[in-house]
């Protein structure tokens, strides 16, 4: 047994690095034409060498030293500064470094700064707006927040747009410039300012078990009704309510990191209305119903809406049984009647109305009104509206994005007007009395735009 121990050949270590020959593989040995132990030694040497490129030795300068070098370079020339400070610091100073410091110093001088004693190093990508515009936007946002105003990406974009319009509108892409203000840019700016998201708590969304089966049953109910009554696509309608903020602030705001309380003007009041939207399966957008909060018509904005729109109110601004009865009577029933006449269908041609299980929709009086007008009601399964309701899948988001864009245009314009008037401390007035008629105009513009998005509306039904 001891003799076999000496005669047995131990396996050499397998290479760690990919692509190296294996000393235990006869084919690799034959290919390299080297003994196995030599291959193993070479592999070990190769594996021990770091493949990472070694970083050069970079000199770190204090802000005071940077300012001192830049001043000397301006007064005495770049190369003289290189020689002088290489001796004083006992380390070579690069010519490119001195030129960069000189350029940064001159930029500070051009901004009107005097007695510059420090010159901080700038790292990372240059800011989109340039340092001067970027700092002005940040300053405006901080003043807005101190006054309790809403700060989010929408408002941030509007402020930046207003300041650029005031300074040089040609910088904006819409006027031929290079600046495009996006949500990602706004979030990046707010992060640089040390702001973090804050959100109000809300109920956890219910999860739906066996959703594929629920979806299949829902689609089958619609298909069976279509087949039973030979319902054309024009006679299939979905309606849905959605809350529309007067100021599109959403549930999020931005607050300085570490703050314990977040007081936000406009988020703790009832500055919303309810919009009831409906569209047919062929992409026709019906006149909306708008519900304001109040008890009389005095809560409505002083604005002339399109004639077919239903402008009403409830105490909470949310739909209730009475407002839904009014909506069906003034919008839904007239649509089906006019569609039957347009298509040359009999007066008793059946239609389909799809809507969710919201409490205001389940009243027997409402369902009976639909049936009396030859409209079959079909409920969207509970907790599935975000995945099965056409309005949720198409129109609602389109509409709210357009309202947000209208707000940004208006807010940016007001910021620009304020700056043009020489007033840099003004906080834009967001009182309801000021905003309601303006918001009404945004609503009309947004609905007109959504009405033209036929393909998107049809896609919601698919």
MOLINTA-V970030 format. One record per backbone hydrogen bond with DSSP energy under -0.5 kcal/mol. CO is the residue of the C=O (numbers start at 1). NH is the residue of the N-H. E is the energy in kcal/mol with one decimal. If there is no record, write none. Layout:
CO,NH,E
CO,NH,E
This chain:
1,5,-1.4
2,6,-1.2
3,7,-1.7
4,8,-2.0
8,10,-0.5
17,20,-1.1
21,23,-0.6
22,25,-1.8
24,26,-0.6
25,29,-2.0
26,30,-2.2
27,31,-2.2
28,32,-2.2
29,33,-1.7
29,34,-1.0
35,39,-2.0
36,40,-2.1
37,41,-1.8
38,42,-2.4
39,43,-2.5
40,44,-1.9
41,45,-1.9
42,46,-2.5
43,47,-2.4
44,48,-1.4
45,49,-0.7
46,49,-0.9
48,50,-0.5
56,58,-0.8
59,61,-0.5
62,66,-2.3
63,67,-1.8
63,119,-1.4
64,68,-2.1
65,69,-2.7
66,70,-2.4
67,71,-2.3
68,72,-2.0
69,73,-2.3
70,74,-2.0
71,75,-2.0
72,76,-2.9
73,77,-1.8
77,81,-1.6
78,82,-2.3
79,83,-2.4
80,84,-2.6
81,85,-2.4
82,86,-1.6
83,87,-1.7
84,88,-2.3
85,89,-2.3
86,91,-1.3
87,90,-0.6
92,94,-0.5
94,98,-1.8
95,99,-2.4
96,100,-2.1
97,101,-2.2
98,102,-2.5
99,103,-2.4
100,104,-2.3
101,105,-2.3
102,106,-2.3
103,107,-1.9
104,108,-1.7
105,109,-2.0
106,110,-2.5
107,111,-1.1
108,113,-1.9
109,112,-1.9
115,117,-0.7
127,130,-0.8
130,134,-2.5
131,135,-2.3
132,136,-1.7
133,137,-2.4
134,138,-2.2
135,139,-2.2
136,140,-2.2
137,141,-2.4
138,142,-2.3
139,143,-2.0
140,144,-2.3
141,145,-2.3
142,146,-2.2
143,147,-1.6
144,149,-2.7
145,148,-1.7
148,265,-3.8
151,254,-2.2
152,156,-2.7
153,157,-2.2
154,158,-1.9
155,159,-2.7
156,160,-2.4
157,161,-2.5
158,162,-2.3
159,163,-2.4
160,164,-2.4
161,165,-2.5
162,166,-1.7
163,167,-2.4
164,168,-2.6
165,169,-0.6
168,171,-1.9
169,172,-1.6
171,179,-2.7
172,175,-1.6
172,177,-2.9
173,176,-2.1
178,180,-0.6
179,173,-2.5
180,182,-0.8
182,186,-2.1
183,187,-2.5
184,188,-2.1
185,189,-2.4
186,190,-2.3
187,191,-2.0
188,192,-2.2
189,193,-1.5
190,195,-2.6
191,194,-1.6
194,257,-2.8
196,255,-2.1
198,253,-1.4
207,209,-0.6
208,211,-0.6
210,214,-1.8
211,215,-3.1
212,216,-2.2
213,217,-2.3
214,218,-2.2
215,219,-2.6
216,220,-2.1
217,221,-2.1
218,222,-1.7
219,223,-2.7
220,224,-3.0
221,225,-1.9
222,226,-2.6
223,227,-2.5
224,228,-2.6
225,229,-2.2
226,230,-1.0
226,231,-1.5
232,235,-1.7
233,236,-1.7
233,281,-1.0
235,237,-0.5
235,352,-2.9
236,281,-1.7
237,354,-3.3
238,279,-1.8
240,277,-2.5
242,275,-2.6
243,245,-0.5
244,273,-2.0
246,248,-0.6
247,249,-3.1
251,200,-0.9
253,198,-1.9
255,196,-3.0
256,259,-2.0
261,263,-0.5
262,264,-0.6
263,265,-0.5
264,267,-1.7
264,268,-0.7
270,272,-2.4
271,246,-2.6
271,247,-0.5
273,244,-3.1
274,291,-2.9
275,242,-2.0
275,277,-0.7
276,289,-1.7
277,240,-2.3
278,286,-2.5
279,238,-2.2
280,283,-1.8
283,285,-0.5
284,280,-2.1
284,286,-0.5
288,310,-2.2
289,276,-2.9
290,292,-0.5
290,312,-3.0
291,274,-2.1
292,294,-0.6
292,314,-2.1
296,299,-1.6
297,300,-1.9
301,303,-2.0
303,305,-0.9
306,309,-1.4
309,311,-0.8
310,290,-2.4
310,312,-0.6
312,292,-2.2
314,294,-2.4
320,324,-2.2
321,325,-2.2
322,326,-2.0
323,327,-2.1
324,328,-2.7
325,329,-2.1
326,330,-2.3
327,331,-2.7
327,332,-1.3
328,333,-3.0
331,335,-1.6
332,336,-2.1
333,337,-2.4
334,338,-2.4
335,339,-2.3
336,340,-2.2
337,341,-1.9
338,342,-2.4
339,343,-2.3
340,344,-0.7
340,345,-2.8
341,344,-0.6
346,349,-1.9
351,376,-3.3
352,237,-2.7
353,378,-2.5
354,239,-1.9
355,380,-2.2
358,361,-2.3
358,362,-0.6
359,362,-1.3
363,367,-2.1
364,368,-2.5
365,369,-1.8
366,370,-1.9
367,371,-2.2
368,372,-2.7
369,373,-0.9
370,373,-0.6
370,375,-1.9
371,374,-2.1
374,351,-2.1
375,377,-0.6
376,353,-2.4
378,355,-1.9
381,384,-1.5
384,387,-1.6
384,388,-2.0
385,389,-1.8
388,390,-0.6
389,393,-1.8
390,394,-1.1
391,396,-2.5
394,398,-1.6
395,399,-2.9
396,400,-2.3
397,401,-2.5
398,402,-1.8
399,403,-2.2
400,404,-2.3
401,405,-1.9
402,406,-2.3
403,407,-2.4
404,408,-2.3
405,409,-2.2
406,410,-2.4
407,411,-3.4
408,412,-2.5
409,413,-1.9
410,414,-2.1
411,415,-2.3
412,416,-2.3
413,417,-2.4
414,418,-2.3
415,419,-2.3
416,420,-2.7
417,421,-1.6
418,423,-2.3
419,422,-1.7
422,424,-0.7
426,428,-0.5
431,434,-0.6
431,435,-2.4
432,436,-3.0
434,438,-0.5
435,439,-3.7
436,440,-2.3
437,441,-1.4
438,442,-1.8
439,443,-2.5
440,444,-2.1
441,445,-2.3
442,446,-2.9
443,447,-2.6
444,448,-2.2
445,449,-1.9
446,450,-2.6
447,451,-2.4
448,452,-0.7
449,452,-0.8
450,453,-1.7
452,454,-1.4
453,457,-2.1
454,458,-2.5
455,459,-2.2
456,460,-1.3
457,461,-0.6
458,461,-1.3
458,462,-0.9
